[in-house]
Every structure is written in C-alpha cells, then in structure tokens.
C-alpha cells in the first residue's frame, strides 16, 4: 500500500438524499442500525473466539478465569467510552437526519424573519 492510499479518509455522511428500499423510511433506518450492530457483534465474537482459542491452546487462562475477573474503575471507564462510541455509530443515521432537520428549520426560520423584516 502506498503512502497516498494510507492517508485516504472517507467522509462519514453520504452526499445527497438517502435511498430508501422500504415504503416506510423508518424501517430503512432501523434496518441500518440492526445491520451496523450485527456487523459489530460479528467482529467482536470472531475476535473473542480467537482470543479464547489462543489462550486455551497456550494454557494462559480458562473460561472460569474470565468469569471471575474483576474490572478496575479505569477499565470500567474505558468500556463506558467504547459503549458510547458504538452507540454513536449505531445511531449515526438518525443523528444525521436530525441535524439536517435542525439546519433546515433554522434556514426556514431565518427566511421568515428576513421576509417579515423586508415587508415591515
């Protein structure tokens, strides 16, 4: 991979109107969230499975060790931050649409104020 390829960043929000595949756009949004969660869960389960297999093969720890493990406060804070990140990713589509709606409402409000000021 060249250096130029490693520096490519993708935009987080698609341009233009979002295509809908079902008659109710809310169904599309819900399906998108479920698919995002499914992808996250699938990757997590694969990594966990690999970790447990390697640990068992090397005799590092057992499933019982995992069940008895107590997290520190710092570990709990790190997990909470990770949960927030996942939640933001899953709800990204709804948040984006709300932001678009708010921006639209602000433009509409400004247009009404301008019209009233100019007519007055």
N, CA, C and O atoms as a printed pandas DataFrame, in Angstrom:
     atom_number atom_name residue_name chain_id  residue_number  x_coord  y_coord  z_coord
0              1         N          UNK        A               1    0.860   -1.180    0.000
1              2        CA          UNK        A               1    0.000    0.000    0.000
2              3         C          UNK        A               1    0.895    1.229    0.000
3              4         O          UNK        A               1    1.821    1.323    0.806
4              5         N          UNK        A               2    0.626    2.174   -0.900
5              6        CA          UNK        A               2    1.435    3.388   -0.956
6              7         C          UNK        A               2    1.041    4.336    0.164
7              8         O          UNK        A               2    0.003    4.164    0.803
8              9         N          UNK        A               3    1.872    5.328    0.392
9             10        CA          UNK        A               3    1.593    6.294    1.454
10            11         C          UNK        A               3    0.312    7.070    1.144
11            12         O          UNK        A               3   -0.455    7.385    2.054
12            13         N          UNK        A               4    0.076    7.381   -0.132
13            14        CA          UNK        A               4   -1.135    8.106   -0.502
14            15         C          UNK        A               4   -2.382    7.308   -0.134
15            16         O          UNK        A               4   -3.364    7.884    0.334
16            17         N          UNK        A               5   -2.357    5.988   -0.341
17            18        CA          UNK        A               5   -3.506    5.144   -0.032
18            19         C          UNK        A               5   -3.779    5.083    1.466
19            20         O          UNK        A               5   -4.935    5.013    1.883
20            21         N          UNK        A               6   -2.725    5.108    2.274
21            22        CA          UNK        A               6   -2.908    5.014    3.716
22            23         C          UNK        A               6   -3.457    6.305    4.308
23            24         O          UNK        A               6   -3.939    6.307    5.441
24            25         N          UNK        A               7   -3.391    7.405    3.556
25            26        CA          UNK        A               7   -3.855    8.692    4.055
26            27         C          UNK        A               7   -5.272    9.020    3.615
27            28         O          UNK        A               7   -5.780   10.090    3.948
28            29         N          UNK        A               8   -5.918    8.141    2.886
29            30        CA          UNK        A               8   -7.277    8.382    2.415
30            31         C          UNK        A               8   -8.245    8.282    3.579
31            32         O          UNK        A               8   -8.209    7.322    4.349
32            33         N          UNK        A               9   -9.109    9.279    3.701
33            34        CA          UNK        A               9  -10.153    9.237    4.723
34            35         C          UNK        A               9  -11.504    9.317    4.024
35            36         O          UNK        A               9  -11.679   10.048    3.049
36            37         N          UNK        A              10  -12.430    8.564    4.534
37            38        CA          UNK        A              10  -13.766    8.546    3.968
38            39         C          UNK        A              10  -14.652    9.504    4.744
39            40         O          UNK        A              10  -14.526    9.637    5.961
40            41         N          UNK        A              11  -15.547   10.166    4.032
41            42        CA          UNK        A              11  -16.475   11.039    4.740
42            43         C          UNK        A              11  -17.482   10.184    5.482
43            44         O          UNK        A              11  -17.827    9.094    5.024
44            45         N          UNK        A              12  -17.959   10.666    6.626
45            46        CA          UNK        A              12  -18.853    9.897    7.485
46            47         C          UNK        A              12  -20.304   10.002    7.048
47            48         O          UNK        A              12  -21.134    9.199    7.473
48            49         N          UNK        A              13  -20.620   10.965    6.218
49            50        CA          UNK        A              13  -22.008   11.173    5.827
50            51         C          UNK        A              13  -22.078   11.258    4.308
51            52         O          UNK        A              13  -21.342   12.025    3.687
52            53         N          UNK        A              14  -22.956   10.476    3.722
53            54        CA          UNK        A              14  -23.087   10.472    2.273
54            55         C          UNK        A              14  -23.721   11.771    1.787
55            56         O          UNK        A              14  -24.536   12.378    2.483
56            57         N          UNK        A              15  -23.337   12.184    0.589
57            58        CA          UNK        A              15  -23.938   13.376   -0.001
58            59         C          UNK        A              15  -25.244   12.982   -0.679
59            60         O          UNK        A              15  -25.422   11.844   -1.113
60            61         N          UNK        A              16  -26.144   13.941   -0.757
61            62        CA          UNK        A              16  -27.405   13.702   -1.449
62            63         C          UNK        A              16  -28.425   13.022   -0.562
63            64         O          UNK        A              16  -28.183   12.741    0.611
64            65         N          UNK        A              17  -29.582   12.766   -1.167
65            66        CA          UNK        A              17  -30.653   12.116   -0.419
66            67         C          UNK        A              17  -30.337   10.643   -0.215
67            68         O          UNK        A              17  -29.746    9.991   -1.075
68            69         N          UNK        A              18  -30.737   10.144    0.921
69            70        CA          UNK        A              18  -30.525    8.745    1.259
70            71         C          UNK        A              18  -31.547    7.891    0.507
71            72         O          UNK        A              18  -32.741    8.190    0.533
72            73         N          UNK        A              19  -31.086    6.828   -0.163
73            74        CA          UNK        A              19  -32.058    5.964   -0.846
74            75         C          UNK        A              19  -32.833    5.124    0.171
75            76         O          UNK        A              19  -32.283    4.692    1.184
76            77         N          UNK        A              20  -34.088    4.905   -0.108
77            78        CA          UNK        A              20  -34.927    4.073    0.751
78            79         C          UNK        A              20  -35.377    2.855   -0.030
79            80         O          UNK        A              20  -35.692    2.950   -1.217
80            81         N          UNK        A              21  -35.406    1.707    0.637
81            82        CA          UNK        A              21  -35.756    0.459   -0.011
82            83         C          UNK        A              21  -37.122   -0.054    0.418
83            84         O          UNK        A              21  -37.716   -0.889   -0.264
84            85         N          UNK        A              22  -37.625    0.442    1.546
85            86        CA          UNK        A              22  -38.938    0.056    2.039
86            87         C          UNK        A              22  -39.867    1.253    1.937
87            88         O          UNK        A              22  -39.410    2.392    1.838
88            89         N          UNK        A              23  -41.162    1.000    1.961
89            90        CA          UNK        A              23  -42.121    2.104    1.833
90            91         C          UNK        A              23  -42.058    3.053    3.022
91            92         O          UNK        A              23  -42.401    4.229    2.896
92            93         N          UNK        A              24  -41.627    2.558    4.167
93            94        CA          UNK        A              24  -41.507    3.391    5.363
94            95         C          UNK        A              24  -40.021    3.657    5.629
95            96         O          UNK        A              24  -39.283    2.721    5.936
96            97         N          UNK        A              25  -39.565    4.919    5.519
97            98        CA          UNK        A              25  -38.142    5.222    5.741
98            99         C          UNK        A              25  -37.656    4.828    7.131
99           100         O          UNK        A              25  -36.471    4.552    7.316
100          101         N          UNK        A              26  -38.558    4.798    8.109
101          102        CA          UNK        A              26  -38.153    4.382    9.455
102          103         C          UNK        A              26  -37.702    2.924    9.472
103          104         O          UNK        A              26  -36.818    2.553   10.244
104          105         N          UNK        A              27  -38.302    2.110    8.631
105          106        CA          UNK        A              27  -37.888    0.704    8.537
106          107         C          UNK        A              27  -36.459    0.633    8.001
107          108         O          UNK        A              27  -35.653   -0.164    8.480
108          109         N          UNK        A              28  -36.147    1.463    7.012
109          110        CA          UNK        A              28  -34.782    1.510    6.488
110          111         C          UNK        A              28  -33.788    1.944    7.555
111          112         O          UNK        A              28  -32.707    1.368    7.678
112          113         N          UNK        A              29  -34.154    2.953    8.319
113          114        CA          UNK        A              29  -33.256    3.417    9.384
114          115         C          UNK        A              29  -33.030    2.327   10.423
115          116         O          UNK        A              29  -31.902    2.093   10.856
116          117         N          UNK        A              30  -34.101    1.671   10.815
117          118        CA          UNK        A              30  -33.980    0.598   11.793
118          119         C          UNK        A              30  -33.138   -0.549   11.239
119          120         O          UNK        A              30  -32.298   -1.102   11.949
120          121         N          UNK        A              31  -33.358   -0.905    9.983
121          122        CA          UNK        A              31  -32.568   -1.964    9.363
122          123         C          UNK        A              31  -31.091   -1.580    9.325
123          124         O          UNK        A              31  -30.229   -2.424    9.570
124          125         N          UNK        A              32  -30.791   -0.331    9.023
125          126        CA          UNK        A              32  -29.395    0.127    9.006
126          127         C          UNK        A              32  -28.755   -0.007   10.381
127          128         O          UNK        A              32  -27.604   -0.427   10.502
128          129         N          UNK        A              33  -29.508    0.351   11.410
129          130        CA          UNK        A              33  -28.975    0.237   12.768
130          131         C          UNK        A              33  -28.755   -1.227   13.142
131          132         O          UNK        A              33  -27.730   -1.575   13.729
132          133         N          UNK        A              34  -29.714   -2.078   12.802
133          134        CA          UNK        A              34  -29.578   -3.505   13.120
134          135         C          UNK        A              34  -28.386   -4.104   12.368
135          136         O          UNK        A              34  -27.645   -4.912   12.927
136          137         N          UNK        A              35  -28.199   -3.715   11.117
137          138        CA          UNK        A              35  -27.069   -4.242   10.343
138          139         C          UNK        A              35  -25.735   -3.766   10.921
139          140         O          UNK        A              35  -24.765   -4.523   10.955
140          141         N          UNK        A              36  -25.688   -2.513   11.374
141          142        CA          UNK        A              36  -24.459   -1.997   11.998
142          143         C          UNK        A              36  -24.160   -2.784   13.267
143          144         O          UNK        A              36  -23.017   -3.173   13.509
144          145         N          UNK        A              37  -25.178   -3.016   14.065
145          146        CA          UNK        A              37  -24.990   -3.802   15.293
146          147         C          UNK        A              37  -24.563   -5.236   14.974
147          148         O          UNK        A              37  -23.692   -5.793   15.640
148          149         N          UNK        A              38  -25.173   -5.815   13.968
149          150        CA          UNK        A              38  -24.826   -7.183   13.581
150          151         C          UNK        A              38  -23.366   -7.269   13.159
151          152         O          UNK        A              38  -22.664   -8.211   13.528
152          153         N          UNK        A              39  -22.908   -6.288   12.388
153          154        CA          UNK        A              39  -21.506   -6.269   11.964
154          155         C          UNK        A              39  -20.564   -6.135   13.147
155          156         O          UNK        A              39  -19.559   -6.841   13.232
156          157         N          UNK        A              40  -20.889   -5.226   14.061
157          158        CA          UNK        A              40  -20.063   -5.040   15.255
158          159         C          UNK        A              40  -20.018   -6.316   16.094
159          160         O          UNK        A              40  -18.952   -6.733   16.546
160          161         N          UNK        A              41  -21.166   -6.922   16.293
161          162        CA          UNK        A              41  -21.236   -8.137   17.100
162          163         C          UNK        A              41  -20.477   -9.283   16.435
163          164         O          UNK        A              41  -19.786  -10.044   17.112
164          165         N          UNK        A              42  -20.598   -9.408   15.138
165          166        CA          UNK        A              42  -19.912  -10.479   14.416
166          167         C          UNK        A              42  -18.394  -10.361   14.567
167          168         O          UNK        A              42  -17.715  -11.347   14.856
168          169         N          UNK        A              43  -17.875   -9.166   14.373
169          170        CA          UNK        A              43  -16.430   -8.948   14.506
170          171         C          UNK        A              43  -15.987   -9.225   15.939
171          172         O          UNK        A              43  -14.958   -9.864   16.163
172          173         N          UNK        A              44  -16.758   -8.747   16.902
173          174        CA          UNK        A              44  -16.423   -8.946   18.310
174          175         C          UNK        A              44  -16.403  -10.424   18.663
175          176         O          UNK        A              44  -15.484  -10.894   19.335
176          177         N          UNK        A              45  -17.409  -11.153   18.215
177          178        CA          UNK        A              45  -17.454  -12.592   18.510
178          179         C          UNK        A              45  -16.291  -13.334   17.872
179          180         O          UNK        A              45  -15.724  -14.236   18.488
180          181         N          UNK        A              46  -15.925  -12.970   16.644
181          182        CA          UNK        A              46  -14.785  -13.610   15.990
182          183         C          UNK        A              46  -13.494  -13.362   16.767
183          184         O          UNK        A              46  -12.696  -14.277   16.973
184          185         N          UNK        A              47  -13.300  -12.122   17.191
185          186        CA          UNK        A              47  -12.080  -11.802   17.948
186          187         C          UNK        A              47  -12.073  -12.514   19.299
187          188         O          UNK        A              47  -11.035  -13.022   19.724
188          189         N          UNK        A              48  -13.191  -12.554   19.960
189          190        CA          UNK        A              48  -13.292  -13.237   21.247
190          191         C          UNK        A              48  -13.014  -14.735   21.088
191          192         O          UNK        A              48  -12.301  -15.338   21.889
192          193         N          UNK        A              49  -13.588  -15.311   20.047
193          194        CA          UNK        A              49  -13.362  -16.734   19.790
194          195         C          UNK        A              49  -11.879  -17.008   19.564
195          196         O          UNK        A              49  -11.332  -17.972   20.100
196          197         N          UNK        A              50  -11.233  -16.163   18.774
197          198        CA          UNK        A              50   -9.802  -16.323   18.520
198          199         C          UNK        A              50   -9.007  -16.184   19.812
199          200         O          UNK        A              50   -8.118  -16.990   20.085
200          201         N          UNK        A              51   -9.323  -15.170   20.603
201          202        CA          UNK        A              51   -8.621  -14.955   21.865
202          203         C          UNK        A              51   -8.761  -16.161   22.795
203          204         O          UNK        A              51   -7.776  -16.614   23.378
204          205         N          UNK        A              52   -9.966  -16.673   22.931
205          206        CA          UNK        A              52  -10.173  -17.820   23.816
206          207         C          UNK        A              52   -9.459  -19.065   23.304
207          208         O          UNK        A              52   -8.928  -19.841   24.100
208          209         N          UNK        A              53   -9.438  -19.267   21.995
209          210        CA          UNK        A              53   -8.746  -20.435   21.427
210          211         C          UNK        A              53   -7.237  -20.346   21.642
211          212         O          UNK        A              53   -6.596  -21.332   22.005
212          213         N          UNK        A              54   -6.678  -19.167   21.419
213          214        CA          UNK        A              54   -5.239  -18.978   21.628
214          215         C          UNK        A              54   -4.897  -19.169   23.100
215          216         O          UNK        A              54   -3.920  -19.841   23.430
216          217         N          UNK        A              55   -5.696  -18.582   23.984
217          218        CA          UNK        A              55   -5.438  -18.701   25.422
218          219         C          UNK        A              55   -5.517  -20.157   25.874
219          220         O          UNK        A              55   -4.673  -20.613   26.645
220          221         N          UNK        A              56   -6.515  -20.880   25.403
221          222        CA          UNK        A              56   -6.652  -22.292   25.789
222          223         C          UNK        A              56   -5.489  -23.114   25.248
223          224         O          UNK        A              56   -4.947  -23.973   25.943
224          225         N          UNK        A              57   -5.113  -22.844   24.007
225          226        CA          UNK        A              57   -4.010  -23.585   23.391
226          227         C          UNK        A              57   -2.694  -23.353   24.125
227          228         O          UNK        A              57   -1.885  -24.271   24.261
228          229         N          UNK        A              58   -2.482  -22.144   24.592
229          230        CA          UNK        A              58   -1.240  -21.796   25.285
230          231         C          UNK        A              58   -1.334  -22.021   26.789
231          232         O          UNK        A              58   -0.341  -21.869   27.501
232          233         N          UNK        A              59   -2.510  -22.380   27.276
233          234        CA          UNK        A              59   -2.681  -22.592   28.709
234          235         C          UNK        A              59   -2.597  -21.309   29.517
235          236         O          UNK        A              59   -2.186  -21.336   30.677
236          237         N          UNK        A              60   -2.983  -20.181   28.919
237          238        CA          UNK        A              60   -2.858  -18.873   29.562
238          239         C          UNK        A              60   -3.956  -18.655   30.587
239          240         O          UNK        A              60   -3.667  -18.288   31.725
240          241         N          UNK        A              61   -5.203  -18.873   30.212
241          242        CA          UNK        A              61   -6.322  -18.728   31.135
242          243         C          UNK        A              61   -7.494  -19.565   30.652
243          244         O          UNK        A              61   -7.522  -20.037   29.515
244          245         N          UNK        A              62   -8.453  -19.735   31.537
245          246        CA          UNK        A              62   -9.620  -20.560   31.229
246          247         C          UNK        A              62  -10.881  -19.691   31.180
247          248         O          UNK        A              62  -10.845  -18.508   31.520
248          249         N          UNK        A              63  -11.965  -20.276   30.763
249          250        CA          UNK        A              63  -13.254  -19.575   30.759
250          251         C          UNK        A              63  -13.650  -19.176   32.174
251          252         O          UNK        A              63  -14.250  -18.121   32.382
252          253         N          UNK        A              64  -13.314  -20.017   33.140
253          254        CA          UNK        A              64  -13.621  -19.713   34.546
254          255         C          UNK        A              64  -12.852  -18.474   35.001
255          256         O          UNK        A              64  -13.390  -17.651   35.741
256          257         N          UNK        A              65  -11.592  -18.335   34.564
257          258        CA          UNK        A              65  -10.816  -17.139   34.891
258          259         C          UNK        A              65  -11.505  -15.879   34.369
259          260         O          UNK        A              65  -11.517  -14.847   35.040
260          261         N          UNK        A              66  -12.069  -15.969   33.188
261          262        CA          UNK        A              66  -12.775  -14.824   32.591
262          263         C          UNK        A              66  -13.995  -14.472   33.432
263          264         O          UNK        A              66  -14.242  -13.297   33.704
264          265         N          UNK        A              67  -14.746  -15.462   33.838
265          266        CA          UNK        A              67  -15.959  -15.222   34.619
266          267         C          UNK        A              67  -15.660  -14.580   35.975
267          268         O          UNK        A              67  -16.460  -13.786   36.469
268          269         N          UNK        A              68  -14.529  -14.912   36.576
269          270        CA          UNK        A              68  -14.182  -14.401   37.908
270          271         C          UNK        A              68  -13.443  -13.073   37.881
271          272         O          UNK        A              68  -13.265  -12.456   38.930
272          273         N          UNK        A              69  -13.013  -12.621   36.723
273          274        CA          UNK        A              69  -12.191  -11.418   36.615
274          275         C          UNK        A              69  -12.977  -10.174   37.035
275          276         O          UNK        A              69  -14.121   -9.989   36.621
276          277         N          UNK        A              70  -12.355   -9.321   37.860
277          278        CA          UNK        A              70  -12.984   -8.069   38.311
278          279         C          UNK        A              70  -12.287   -6.891   37.628
279          280         O          UNK        A              70  -11.064   -6.762   37.692
280          281         N          UNK        A              71  -13.066   -6.047   36.984
281          282        CA          UNK        A              71  -12.529   -4.884   36.280
282          283         C          UNK        A              71  -12.213   -3.749   37.256
283          284         O          UNK        A              71  -12.898   -3.567   38.262
284          285         N          UNK        A              72  -11.162   -2.991   36.939
285          286        CA          UNK        A              72  -10.825   -1.794   37.729
286          287         C          UNK        A              72  -11.741   -0.645   37.299
287          288         O          UNK        A              72  -12.443   -0.743   36.293
288          289         N          UNK        A              73  -11.726    0.437   38.067
289          290        CA          UNK        A              73  -12.520    1.614   37.702
290          291         C          UNK        A              73  -12.089    2.160   36.344
291          292         O          UNK        A              73  -12.931    2.554   35.538
292          293         N          UNK        A              74  -10.798    2.184   36.091
293          294        CA          UNK        A              74  -10.287    2.677   34.802
294          295         C          UNK        A              74  -10.775    1.788   33.656
295          296         O          UNK        A              74  -11.138    2.277   32.586
296          297         N          UNK        A              75  -10.777    0.478   33.897
297          298        CA          UNK        A              75  -11.283   -0.446   32.880
298          299         C          UNK        A              75  -12.766   -0.190   32.603
299          300         O          UNK        A              75  -13.205   -0.210   31.454
300          301         N          UNK        A              76  -13.524    0.049   33.664
301          302        CA          UNK        A              76  -14.954    0.315   33.511
302          303         C          UNK        A              76  -15.178    1.617   32.731
303          304         O          UNK        A              76  -16.082    1.692   31.899
304          305         N          UNK        A              77  -14.362    2.637   32.997
305          306        CA          UNK        A              77  -14.471    3.901   32.268
306          307         C          UNK        A              77  -14.142    3.704   30.791
307          308         O          UNK        A              77  -14.806    4.271   29.923
308          309         N          UNK        A              78  -13.125    2.908   30.508
309          310        CA          UNK        A              78  -12.753    2.632   29.117
310          311         C          UNK        A              78  -13.887    1.898   28.398
311          312         O          UNK        A              78  -14.182    2.186   27.238
312          313         N          UNK        A              79  -14.514    0.956   29.087
313          314        CA          UNK        A              79  -15.647    0.243   28.488
314          315         C          UNK        A              79  -16.810    1.192   28.235
315          316         O          UNK        A              79  -17.454    1.125   27.188
316          317         N          UNK        A              80  -17.079    2.071   29.185
317          318        CA          UNK        A              80  -18.177    3.028   29.018
318          319         C          UNK        A              80  -17.923    3.922   27.799
319          320         O          UNK        A              80  -18.845    4.212   27.037
320          321         N          UNK        A              81  -16.687    4.350   27.619
321          322        CA          UNK        A              81  -16.338    5.177   26.454
322          323         C          UNK        A              81  -16.525    4.388   25.163
323          324         O          UNK        A              81  -17.028    4.920   24.173
324          325         N          UNK        A              82  -16.121    3.124   25.174
325          326        CA          UNK        A              82  -16.298    2.275   23.994
326          327         C          UNK        A              82  -17.782    2.068   23.698
327          328         O          UNK        A              82  -18.188    2.067   22.536
328          329         N          UNK        A              83  -18.585    1.894   24.735
329          330        CA          UNK        A              83  -20.032    1.737   24.555
330          331         C          UNK        A              83  -20.620    2.988   23.902
331          332         O          UNK        A              83  -21.463    2.894   23.010
332          333         N          UNK        A              84  -20.165    4.163   24.356
333          334        CA          UNK        A              84  -20.648    5.418   23.769
334          335         C          UNK        A              84  -20.306    5.494   22.286
335          336         O          UNK        A              84  -21.132    5.909   21.472
336          337         N          UNK        A              85  -19.085    5.091   21.939
337          338        CA          UNK        A              85  -18.650    5.120   20.548
338          339         C          UNK        A              85  -19.527    4.201   19.699
339          340         O          UNK        A              85  -19.962    4.579   18.611
340          341         N          UNK        A              86  -19.777    3.013   20.194
341          342        CA          UNK        A              86  -20.624    2.071   19.461
342          343         C          UNK        A              86  -22.035    2.624   19.326
343          344         O          UNK        A              86  -22.630    2.541   18.252
344          345         N          UNK        A              87  -22.576    3.188   20.401
345          346        CA          UNK        A              87  -23.918    3.758   20.360
346          347         C          UNK        A              87  -23.996    4.878   19.324
347          348         O          UNK        A              87  -24.967    4.957   18.573
348          349         N          UNK        A              88  -22.986    5.739   19.278
349          350        CA          UNK        A              88  -22.965    6.823   18.298
350          351         C          UNK        A              88  -22.942    6.274   16.879
351          352         O          UNK        A              88  -23.619    6.802   15.996
352          353         N          UNK        A              89  -22.172    5.226   16.657
353          354        CA          UNK        A              89  -22.100    4.624   15.324
354          355         C          UNK        A              89  -23.440    4.018   14.925
355          356         O          UNK        A              89  -23.880    4.170   13.786
356          357         N          UNK        A              90  -24.083    3.337   15.854
357          358        CA          UNK        A              90  -25.357    2.688   15.565
358          359         C          UNK        A              90  -26.454    3.717   15.301
359          360         O          UNK        A              90  -27.317    3.497   14.452
360          361         N          UNK        A              91  -26.427    4.829   16.014
361          362        CA          UNK        A              91  -27.475    5.837   15.861
362          363         C          UNK        A              91  -27.074    6.952   14.899
363          364         O          UNK        A              91  -27.786    7.949   14.774
364          365         N          UNK        A              92  -25.944    6.793   14.222
365          366        CA          UNK        A              92  -25.418    7.819   13.315
366          367         C          UNK        A              92  -26.446    8.290   12.294
367          368         O          UNK        A              92  -26.564    9.491   12.053
368          369         N          UNK        A              93  -27.178    7.383   11.700
369          370        CA          UNK        A              93  -28.133    7.746   10.657
370          371         C          UNK        A              93  -29.248    8.632   11.204
371          372         O          UNK        A              93  -29.664    9.585   10.545
372          373         N          UNK        A              94  -29.727    8.324   12.394
373          374        CA          UNK        A              94  -30.796    9.127   12.986
374          375         C          UNK        A              94  -30.259   10.501   13.373
375          376         O          UNK        A              94  -30.911   11.517   13.130
376          377         N          UNK        A              95  -29.090   10.531   13.967
377          378        CA          UNK        A              95  -28.484   11.799   14.373
378          379         C          UNK        A              95  -28.256   12.681   13.153
379          380         O          UNK        A              95  -28.517   13.883   13.202
380          381         N          UNK        A              96  -27.774   12.101   12.064
381          382        CA          UNK        A              96  -27.545   12.865   10.837
382          383         C          UNK        A              96  -28.827   13.471   10.297
383          384         O          UNK        A              96  -28.844   14.624    9.868
384          385         N          UNK        A              97  -29.884   12.704   10.318
385          386        CA          UNK        A              97  -31.164   13.219    9.829
386          387         C          UNK        A              97  -31.713   14.305   10.749
387          388         O          UNK        A              97  -32.307   15.273   10.275
388          389         N          UNK        A              98  -31.523   14.154   12.055
389          390        CA          UNK        A              98  -31.963   15.199   12.983
390          391         C          UNK        A              98  -31.171   16.486   12.762
391          392         O          UNK        A              98  -31.734   17.580   12.795
392          393         N          UNK        A              99  -29.868   16.351   12.537
393          394        CA          UNK        A              99  -29.044   17.529   12.260
394          395         C          UNK        A              99  -29.506   18.222   10.988
395          396         O          UNK        A              99  -29.584   19.449   10.943
396          397         N          UNK        A             100  -29.818   17.435    9.940
397          398        CA          UNK        A             100  -30.320   18.012    8.693
398          399         C          UNK        A             100  -31.636   18.739    8.927
399          400         O          UNK        A             100  -31.853   19.826    8.391
400          401         N          UNK        A             101  -32.511   18.143    9.725
401          402        CA          UNK        A             101  -33.803   18.752   10.025
402          403         C          UNK        A             101  -33.618   20.060   10.784
403          404         O          UNK        A             101  -34.266   21.059   10.472
404          405         N          UNK        A             102  -32.739   20.056   11.776
405          406        CA          UNK        A             102  -32.477   21.276   12.550
406          407         C          UNK        A             102  -31.915   22.377   11.660
407          408         O          UNK        A             102  -32.315   23.534   11.786
408          409         N          UNK        A             103  -30.998   22.036   10.768
409          410        CA          UNK        A             103  -30.406   23.019    9.861
410          411         C          UNK        A             103  -31.479   23.581    8.931
411          412         O          UNK        A             103  -31.505   24.780    8.656
412          413         N          UNK        A             104  -32.351   22.718    8.456
413          414        CA          UNK        A             104  -33.443   23.132    7.582
414          415         C          UNK        A             104  -34.389   24.071    8.312
415          416         O          UNK        A             104  -34.795   25.099    7.769
416          417         N          UNK        A             105  -34.742   23.715    9.552
417          418        CA          UNK        A             105  -35.642   24.554   10.341
418          419         C          UNK        A             105  -35.009   25.919   10.608
419          420         O          UNK        A             105  -35.703   26.936   10.601
420          421         N          UNK        A             106  -33.697   25.947   10.844
421          422        CA          UNK        A             106  -33.003   27.210   11.096
422          423         C          UNK        A             106  -33.018   28.073    9.843
423          424         O          UNK        A             106  -33.226   29.283    9.934
424          425         N          UNK        A             107  -32.799   27.470    8.667
425          426        CA          UNK        A             107  -32.847   28.224    7.413
426          427         C          UNK        A             107  -34.260   28.756    7.174
427          428         O          UNK        A             107  -34.433   29.904    6.765
428          429         N          UNK        A             108  -35.285   27.908    7.434
429          430        CA          UNK        A             108  -36.672   28.335    7.255
430          431         C          UNK        A             108  -36.990   29.497    8.181
431          432         O          UNK        A             108  -37.635   30.460    7.766
432          433         N          UNK        A             109  -36.550   29.421    9.419
433          434        CA          UNK        A             109  -36.793   30.485   10.393
434          435         C          UNK        A             109  -36.140   31.779    9.929
435          436         O          UNK        A             109  -36.756   32.844    9.974
436          437         N          UNK        A             110  -34.891   31.683    9.483
437          438        CA          UNK        A             110  -34.170   32.867    9.012
438          439         C          UNK        A             110  -34.867   33.481    7.805
439          440         O          UNK        A             110  -34.929   34.705    7.684
440          441         N          UNK        A             111  -35.384   32.660    6.924
441          442        CA          UNK        A             111  -36.085   33.157    5.741
442          443         C          UNK        A             111  -37.358   33.899    6.147
443          444         O          UNK        A             111  -37.664   34.951    5.587
444          445         N          UNK        A             112  -38.094   33.366    7.108
445          446        CA          UNK        A             112  -39.322   34.015    7.579
446          447         C          UNK        A             112  -38.982   35.351    8.233
447          448         O          UNK        A             112  -39.652   36.351    7.977
448          449         N          UNK        A             113  -37.954   35.381    9.070
449          450        CA          UNK        A             113  -37.541   36.622    9.729
450          451         C          UNK        A             113  -37.156   37.661    8.681
451          452         O          UNK        A             113  -37.555   38.820    8.786
452          453         N          UNK        A             114  -36.391   37.263    7.678
453          454        CA          UNK        A             114  -35.979   38.197    6.618
454          455         C          UNK        A             114  -37.191   38.734    5.875
455          456         O          UNK        A             114  -37.269   39.927    5.585
456          457         N          UNK        A             115  -38.133   37.856    5.569
457          458        CA          UNK        A             115  -39.328   38.281    4.837
458          459         C          UNK        A             115  -40.138   39.274    5.668
459          460         O          UNK        A             115  -40.610   40.281    5.140
460          461         N          UNK        A             116  -40.301   39.002    6.955
461          462        CA          UNK        A             116  -41.054   39.907    7.823
462          463         C          UNK        A             116  -40.337   41.245    7.926
463          464         O          UNK        A             116  -40.983   42.292    7.882
464          465         N          UNK        A             117  -39.017   41.234    8.063
465          466        CA          UNK        A             117  -38.256   42.477    8.169
466          467         C          UNK        A             117  -38.346   43.281    6.887
467          468         O          UNK        A             117  -38.460   44.506    6.936
468          469         N          UNK        A             118  -38.297   42.616    5.737
469          470        CA          UNK        A             118  -38.349   43.318    4.459
470          471         C          UNK        A             118  -39.745   43.829    4.125
471          472         O          UNK        A             118  -39.887   44.861    3.468
472          473         N          UNK        A             119  -40.769   43.121    4.569
473          474        CA          UNK        A             119  -42.150   43.533    4.297
474          475         C          UNK        A             119  -42.614   44.602    5.267
475          476         O          UNK        A             119  -43.560   45.339    4.988
476          477         N          UNK        A             120  -41.935   44.686    6.428
477          478        CA          UNK        A             120  -42.363   45.584    7.503
478          479         C          UNK        A             120  -41.902   46.941    7.331
479          480         O          UNK        A             120  -42.189   47.801    8.163
